[in-house]
């Protein structure tokens, strides 16, 4: 419905079409967040049963969420003709994902180091 409303409004009132698209995107994201709460519980159970630190599982979930959010946002921005801004948003998202993943990298390096000490 949002896409049809935005296409209809784009020819007459482009600024309103952008607002409708953003509102539709927010509504879709709210539905997705609600649906993902069950998946988060499953990840919590997996980390509990395997003994993996909860913080690492939360970081992985954050990384996936940031990736999807950035991809979705860049697509919306690109639909409105700002490909250069969308490209910069994707680059910024990659930098944020790298920054968020530092604890996982640190943990992985520590694990490899402990394996090397055993050999």
Residue pairs with C-beta under 8 A, 6 or more apart in sequence:
1 24
2 20
2 21
2 23
2 24
2 25
2 27
2 28
3 24
5 17
5 20
5 24
6 17
6 18
6 20
6 21
6 24
7 17
8 17
9 16
9 17
9 20
10 17
18 80
21 76
21 79
21 80
22 76
25 72
25 73
25 76
29 69
29 72
40 61
43 57
43 60
43 61
44 54
44 57
46 52
46 57
47 53
47 54
47 56
47 57
53 107
55 103
56 103
56 104
56 107
59 100
59 101
59 103
59 104
60 104
62 100
63 97
63 100
63 101
66 93
66 96
66 97
66 100
67 93
67 97
69 93
70 89
70 90
70 92
70 93
70 96
71 90
71 93
73 89
74 86
74 87
74 89
74 90
74 93
75 86
77 85
77 86
77 89
78 86
